[in-house]
Amino acid sequence: MKIETSIDVRGIVAAIARVAAGAARPVHLHEPQFRGREWDYVKQCLDTGWVSSAGHFVEQFEQRLAVVCGTKWAVAMVNGTAALQIALRLAGVGLGDEVVMPSLTFVGTANAVSHCGAMPHLVDAEETTLGLDPHKLAAHLEHAAVRRGDVLVNHETGRVIRAVVPVHVFGHPVDMDALSTVCEAWNLPIVEDATESLGSSYRGRPCGGLGRMGVLSFNGNKIVTTGGGGALVTNDEAIARRARHLTSTAKQPHKWAFLHDEIGWNYRMPNINAALGVAQIEALDDFVAAKRALARRYADAFAGVRGVRVVEEPAGASSNYWLNAILLDDNTGAARDAVLHATHEAGFLTRPAWTLIHRLPMYRHHPRSDLSVSESIERRLVNLPSSAMLGMSAG
């Protein structure tokens, strides 16, 4: 397949090849690394029989997560979508509400909103962070919303706008200072989607702990994995206690009776997954260092390539560079497809950004702002192989 483009496609392939020199082909987008005590800890679960949601590894993992995120509490769950659903519920999101979130995100963000019976209200991204644009959000709310008593209402739909969910896309922190200013002015709580940013920080503060609640993901492709898993982190003990209760089928403590006082969910993380997570989080600093080293190598490799800009961490932030990315100057989409085709042919399994939420059939008619920047990023962005081992091999 040959597509005419002004972008130096061969130069892009060559740049990736220089960075991934020595790696076996195909070079995947992101592979987990198990170089610590994963076998030992998982074997303890098997030897003792503690493989389900009870067990000391769950508590250990939660304690370590809280330390990494700079929070007092962490509640481990089955995945990041479940964690976000619970966080939104605890933020007061319910049936018929709207939740402001970016269109440039993984579908799990929107699905968590929908699982609450609410509706995603999609807003634009900024190119610097790839995350939600606070300034465009402020302008959009001035146009789309009206205060009615203590709540904010979308004057076109009549639904209450209940919360804002920023996403630290690919590990790059959102401009949280500006966003907090906007949300305080409109009395909107922030639920931080830090599912991609464990180990990232904003102005010296860890992602996940930047607001009242944050959520994390430990899917197989994340910087730290439990196979599948997520967590809610918070400094609010009442929120942590309530999250733990709701995700444990709302069962009241008792030696033998099955007493449930409300509708809950069976969302608790199994001990065997938490054991994997404890070993992984012991290596988090090494993973972040390797990924940052890999980002520097990509920046050097692409310095002379025509029509390409490497996505770098925003000012005042430190990114875990979960996924490295480039943005092409060509805004047609044809160049991106040419790059994807050529890199895959060469054995480098790059990928585009997610399909924007407002382009998916189930969210096509949801409320939204102007999304021109998100649409431009979608047409121009290519994610590069980003496994930590590529940075470790750099020495």
PyMOL commands that set and color helices and strands:
alter all, ss='L'
color gray80, all
select helices_A, chain A and resi 9-19+38-48+56-69+80-90+107-115+134-144+169-171+176-186+237-246+271-282+284-301+334-345+357-359+361-363+372-380+388-392
alter helices_A, ss='H'
color red, helices_A
select strands_A, chain A and resi 73-77+98-102+119-123+145-148+151-154+160-164+191-193+201-202+205-206+213-217+230-234+308-310+317-318+325-328+351-352+381-383
alter strands_A, ss='S'
color yellow, strands_A
deselect
rebuild
show_as cartoon
